Amino acid sequence: MRSGTVLLTVATALVAVLGTASCATAAPASSYRNLPTSGVPDYQLGGSYTPPRGVTIVERDSTARPATGTYSICYVNGFQTQPEDAAMWKRDHPTAILRDRKGTPVSDPDWPDEMLLDTTTGAKRATIVRVLTKTVARCAERGFDAVEFDNLDSWTRSKGKLTRSGNLALAAALVRVGHGKQLAVGQKNTPQLGASGRKQTGFDFVVAEECFVYQECGAYTKAYGKRVIDVEYTDNSRRPWSRVCASTKRPAMTILRDRDLVTPRDDAYVFEHC
């Protein structure tokens, strides 16, 4: 993010989370439907609305319902807390929250209402998996085709308290949870993982933010081929949109959205696709 039977699934996830990320193994391809290699995506995290004409892939928050007639992706904040869930984490799972030396929760510097989750030990990761398994189960029950776990790269904002290996271990466990619910599972941002990171975690596709602006798209397409969605934002666009679409350096499924991802009822709403 720049600028969201159960017992059997939990047991499977715990086996993965207590080990290392290198043990990740993707579920059989026939058990879930992967992201299409072509289409027109929309990114509706700021509120659900009828997709514009021609849209075939829609991502919505886990609290929403999937968009009828589209390949639907469920957004889950896998490595940080959602603002509305902060009290629950503090009350019921306080040890799963990353804290500084004084015991104060560590927040994302750009999103201070989101606390970083602590991925440093197998026990802490297992707690996170137990909590998020309920959310993933809801995604599956509502009819989503896939789930995307945000803030995989939270270790880069932890001031050295988290590690890449700890986050990848959690990612591998969450991928197993998603696959166990017959959902494809998407990586979010984190181009530094590359193909080796994909192999370690078992991710099926990637949702990238502003990879064109930051010249990162090649890292994603090298690892995932055509299964890359790129969301560019109006407040950070350095070229006319027509030039972005004309570029051979962008993924085929590239869209332009307003930063707050508002609905068409808002004057700030923007949606364009190549």
C-alpha positions in Angstrom: 0.0 0.0 0.0 1.4 3.4 -1.0 0.0 6.8 0.1 -7.2 -4.4 3.4 -13.8 -26.7 6.9 -12.1 -23.5 8.7 -10.4 -25.7 11.3 -8.8 -27.8 8.6 -7.6 -24.6 6.9 -6.2 -23.2 10.2 -4.3 -26.4 10.9 -2.8 -26.4 7.4 -1.8 -22.8 7.8 -0.2 -23.3 11.2 2.1 -26.1 9.8 3.3 -23.6 7.2 3.6 -20.6 9.4 5.8 -22.4 11.9 8.2 -23.4 9.2 10.1 -21.3 6.7 8.8 -19.5 3.6 10.8 -21.8 1.4 8.5 -24.7 2.2 5.6 -23.0 0.4 3.9 -25.2 -2.2 1.1 -24.0 -4.4 -2.2 -25.9 -4.4 -3.2 -27.8 -7.5 -4.2 -25.4 -10.3 -7.6 -27.1 -10.6 -8.6 -26.2 -7.1 -9.0 -22.4 -7.8 -9.3 -20.1 -10.8 -6.3 -17.9 -11.3 -6.4 -14.3 -12.4 -7.1 -14.0 -16.2 -4.1 -13.0 -18.3 -6.2 -10.3 -20.0 -9.1 -8.0 -19.2 -10.0 -4.7 -17.7 -9.6 -4.3 -13.9 -11.1 -1.9 -11.5 -9.9 -1.1 -8.0 -12.9 -0.3 -5.7 -11.4 -0.1 -2.2 -13.0 3.2 -1.4 -16.5 1.9 -2.0 -18.4 -0.5 -4.2 -20.3 0.6 -7.3 -21.5 -0.9 -10.6 -18.3 -1.5 -12.6 -17.9 0.7 -15.7 -18.7 -0.9 -19.0 -16.1 -3.3 -20.2 -14.6 -4.0 -16.8 -14.0 -7.8 -16.3 -12.0 -7.8 -13.0 -12.9 -6.0 -9.8 -11.2 -5.8 -6.5 -13.2 -4.9 -3.4 -12.7 -4.9 0.3 -13.3 -8.0 2.3 -16.3 -6.4 3.9 -18.0 -5.9 0.5 -19.7 -8.4 -1.9 -18.1 -9.4 -5.1 -19.1 -7.7 -8.3 -21.5 -9.8 -10.3 -20.2 -11.2 -13.6 -16.6 -10.3 -13.0 -13.5 -12.1 -11.7 -13.6 -10.8 -8.2 -10.6 -10.2 -5.9 -11.0 -9.8 -2.1 -8.8 -7.2 -0.4 -7.3 -8.2 3.0 -4.8 -6.2 5.0 -2.5 -9.2 5.8 0.4 -7.5 7.5 -1.1 -4.4 9.2 -4.3 -3.7 11.1 -7.3 -2.1 9.5 -8.4 1.0 11.5 -11.8 -0.4 12.3 -10.1 -3.6 13.7 -7.5 -1.9 15.9 -9.4 -2.3 19.1 -10.0 -6.0 18.5 -6.2 -6.6 17.9 -5.3 -4.7 21.1 -7.9 -6.4 23.2 -7.8 -10.0 21.9 -4.3 -10.4 20.3 -2.0 -7.8 21.9 1.1 -10.0 21.3 0.6 -10.0 17.6 1.1 -6.3 17.3 4.7 -5.0 16.7 5.9 -2.8 19.5 8.8 -0.5 20.2 11.1 -0.8 23.3 8.5 1.1 25.4 5.7 -1.3 24.4 4.0 1.2 22.1 2.5 -0.2 18.9 4.5 0.6 15.8 2.4 2.3 13.1 2.9 2.7 9.4 4.4 6.2 9.0 2.2 7.0 6.0 -0.9 5.4 7.5 -0.7 6.1 11.2 -4.0 4.5 11.9 -2.6 1.1 10.9 -0.4 -0.9 13.3 2.2 -3.3 11.9 1.7 -6.9 12.8 4.6 -8.8 14.4 5.9 -11.6 12.1 9.1 -12.2 14.1 8.2 -15.6 15.6 6.2 -18.7 14.6 3.8 -18.2 17.5 3.0 -14.6 16.6 2.5 -15.6 12.9 0.2 -18.4 13.9 -2.0 -16.0 15.8 -2.2 -13.7 12.8 -3.1 -16.6 10.6 -5.9 -17.7 13.0 -7.4 -14.2 12.9 -7.1 -13.7 9.1 -8.4 -17.2 8.3 -11.9 -16.0 9.3 -11.6 -13.1 6.9 -10.4 -15.3 4.1 -13.2 -17.8 4.8 -15.7 -14.9 4.4 -14.2 -13.9 1.1 -14.7 -17.5 -0.2 -18.2 -17.8 1.2 -19.3 -14.6 -0.5 -18.1 -15.8 -3.9 -14.8 -14.1 -4.5 -12.4 -15.8 -6.9 -9.2 -14.5 -5.3 -7.7 -12.8 -2.3 -5.0 -10.1 -2.2 -3.0 -9.6 1.0 -1.8 -6.0 1.4 1.3 -4.6 3.1 3.6 -7.6 2.4 6.5 -5.1 2.5 5.7 -3.9 6.1 9.2 -5.0 7.1 10.6 -2.0 5.1 8.7 0.4 7.4 9.5 -1.3 10.7 12.8 0.4 11.4 14.5 -2.9 11.4 12.2 -4.7 13.8 10.7 -7.0 11.2 12.5 -9.1 8.6 11.9 -10.1 5.0 12.1 -13.8 6.0 9.5 -13.3 8.8 7.0 -11.6 6.4 7.6 -14.3 3.7 6.9 -17.0 6.2 3.6 -15.4 7.1 2.9 -14.8 3.4 3.4 -18.5 2.6 1.0 -19.5 5.4 -1.6 -17.0 4.1 -1.3 -18.4 0.6 -2.0 -21.8 1.9 -5.1 -20.5 3.7 -6.3 -18.9 0.5 -5.6 -22.0 -1.6 -7.3 -24.1 1.0 -10.5 -22.0 0.4 -10.1 -22.5 -3.3 -9.0 -18.9 -3.9 -6.2 -17.6 -6.0 -3.8 -15.5 -3.9 -2.2 -12.2 -5.0 1.0 -10.5 -4.0 0.7 -6.8 -3.3 3.6 -4.5 -4.4 7.1 -5.6 -3.2 8.9 -5.8 -6.5 12.1 -6.8 -4.7 10.7 -10.3 -4.2 11.2 -11.3 -7.8 10.6 -14.8 -9.1 12.4 -16.4 -6.1 10.0 -14.7 -3.7 7.0 -15.9 -5.7 8.4 -19.5 -5.6 8.9 -19.2 -1.8 5.4 -18.0 -1.1 3.2 -19.6 -3.8 1.5 -16.3 -4.9 -0.5 -16.7 -8.1 -0.6 -13.1 -9.4 0.3 -9.5 -8.3 -1.5 -6.2 -7.8 1.0 -3.4 -8.1 0.6 0.3 -7.3 2.3 2.8 -9.5 4.9 0.4 -11.0 5.0 2.5 -14.1 5.8 5.7 -12.2 8.5 4.0 -10.1 9.8 1.9 -13.1 9.1 -1.4 -11.3 6.8 -3.1 -13.8 9.5 -5.3 -15.3 10.1 -6.9 -11.9 6.5 -8.0 -11.7 6.0 -9.1 -15.3 9.3 -11.2 -15.1 7.8 -13.1 -12.2 4.1 -13.3 -13.1 4.0 -12.7 -16.9 0.6 -11.3 -17.9 -0.9 -11.9 -14.5 -0.1 -8.3 -13.3 -2.6 -5.6 -12.5 -1.0 -2.1 -12.2 -2.9 0.8 -10.5 -1.6 4.2 -11.3 -2.8 7.3 -9.4 -3.8 10.8 -10.7 -1.8 12.7 -8.1 1.5 11.0 -9.0 1.2 10.7 -12.8 4.2 12.1 -14.6 3.0 11.7 -18.1 -0.3 12.2 -20.0 -2.4 9.0 -19.6 -2.2 8.4 -23.4 1.6 8.2 -23.2 1.4 5.7 -20.3 -1.0 3.5 -22.4 1.3 3.8 -25.4 4.3 2.5 -23.5 5.5 -1.0 -23.9 6.9 -0.9 -20.3 3.5 -1.1 -18.6 1.6 -4.3 -17.9 -1.4 -4.9 -20.2 -3.8 -4.5 -17.4 -3.0 -1.0 -16.3 -5.6 1.5 -14.9 -5.7 5.1 -13.6 -7.6 5.8 -10.3 -7.9 8.7 -7.9 -5.8 8.3 -4.8 -8.7 7.9 -2.4 -10.5 5.4 -4.7 -13.8 7.1 -4.3 -17.0 6.1 -6.0 -18.5 7.8 -9.1 -20.8 9.8 -6.8 -17.8 11.8 -5.8 -16.4 14.6 -8.0 -12.9 13.4 -7.4 -13.6 10.0 -9.0 -11.3 9.0 -11.8 -11.2 5.7 -13.7 -9.3 5.2 -16.9 -7.9 2.1 -18.5 -5.6 1.3 -21.4 
